[in-house]
Amino acid sequence: MYHYFEGLVIREGTKGIPAEYVEELFKDAGWSKHTPDWQKEKFTLIFENSTWAYTVWEDERMIGMVRVISDQIMAANIMDLAVHSEYRGKGIGQKLVQLCVQKLPHGDWFAHTSANNFSFYEKCGFEVKDLNQHGTCTYYGYIQARKDGHR
């Protein structure tokens, strides 16, 4: 499935994501420096073993991604969310979180991240109750369900 945002294409799916594009985003985010050739396959496998994923493309260049692990009923975890530094601040990350939450709107969502990303997740509707929680941001879908009259 495809979504469109600000002239970019957002692809939904966990298969066929080239490892070199993922590695480039990880390097740009500071999550990876040098990966030995024998380990590069992991950048494709992390997607194939995820429940949901979205990648963001400008022409043939992958400039953003998010992947989720979930039971698809009650809870989901945003494992990796990255937008290339040249494209940050344009709403791409927020759009990716929005697409994720739509998959399980009344479920409980968690994002384990560094403290410098807490304000981003708060803009996306997540809560940060205590900065000593080791970087866990939460979005409780049952609260939204109550507001919407479903519980």
N, C-alpha and C positions, 0 to 999 in steps of 0.2 A: 504494500500500500504506500502511496505517496501523499505527502502534505506539502504545501507551498507556504513560504514565509519570507516576505521581503525580498523576493526574487531568487530565493534559495530553494532547493529541493530537499525535503526531509524524507528519507526512506525508512520504512519500518521493516525490521527483520534481523535475524541473528546469523544468517548464512551468507557466505561469499564476501565477507568484509576483508579486504586485503591487509595483511599484517603490516606492511610498510606504512600504510596510511595511519593505522592506529599507533604504531611506534612513533611516527612524527608528532602526533598530538600529545603522546605521553612525554616526549622530549620537550616540547614546547611548554607543557604544564610543569616541567621539572620533576616528573615522576620517574624518569628513566634517563640514563646517560648513554651507556653503551651496552647493547644486548648482544651476547655472542650469537653467531649464526645458528647454532644448534638450538637456541631458545626462542628464536623469532616466531616460531609457529604458535607460541602461547598467545600472541596478539590476535590471532584468528580464533583460537580455541576458547578464549574467555568469552567471546560472543556466542559461539556455538553452544556453550554450556550455560548461557543465560536464558532467562524466561522471555524477556522482551528487550529490544534494542532499537534505537533510532540513530541514524547517521545523517549529517547535514552536508550537503554538497553544493559547491559553486562550480558549475561546469563539471570537470573531471577531478576536482580537488575536494577531498573530505576535510571540512573545516570545523566539524563538531561531532560529538557522539555522547550517548548515554546508554548504559546497560543496566538491567534490573534483574534481580533474583527474587522470585516470589513463589508462594504456594498457590497463587491465582484465586484465592478465596478470601483470606483475611489479612495477609501481611505482605509487604514488599519492601525491598531494600534497593536504593539507588547505590550501585557499586562504584561506578565511574561516570562522571560528567565532566566533559572537557570541551572547551571552545577555543580555537586557535587565538592567540593573543591579538592578532590583527583584527579579529571580529568581535572581541568582547565589548560589552556595553551596548549592544544593539538589540537585546531582547531574545537572542537565540537560546541561551541557557534557560531562561524562564519558559520559553515555548516548549523546550524539551521536557522540562519538569511537568508542565501542564499536560502534554501528551501522555506522559507516564501515568500521572494521577488519574486521567480519564480511563485508563485500563482497569483500574480498581478504585473507583471514586469513593466508595464507602469502606475501604480497607484502611489499615494502618500502614503508613509509609515511614520509612526511616532513611536517613542519609548520614553516613558516617563521613565527617569532613573535618577540615582544620578550622580553627576559630575564626580565621579571616574570611571564611565563607558563610558564617552564621547569618549575617545581614541579608545575603543573597537568598538563602533558604527562607528567611522570615518574609521576604517580599513574595515568595512563592506560596505562602500560607502555612509553612512549617513553624513549629515552636522550638525555642531553645529555652528550656526552663532553668538550667543551671550550667554555667560555663565549665563546671567540673565534671560534666558528663562525658568527657573524652570525645567531644566532637559529634555527638549524636543529635541530629535534628529530627523532629517527628511531625507528622501530619496525621491526625486522627480522623479518619474518614467517618467514624461513627458520629462525631460531633457535627460534621456537615450533613450527615444523613438525618440527624435530629432536626437541624435547621430546615432541611428540605421536606420534613414531615414523613420520612421513611422509617423512623424508629421511635 
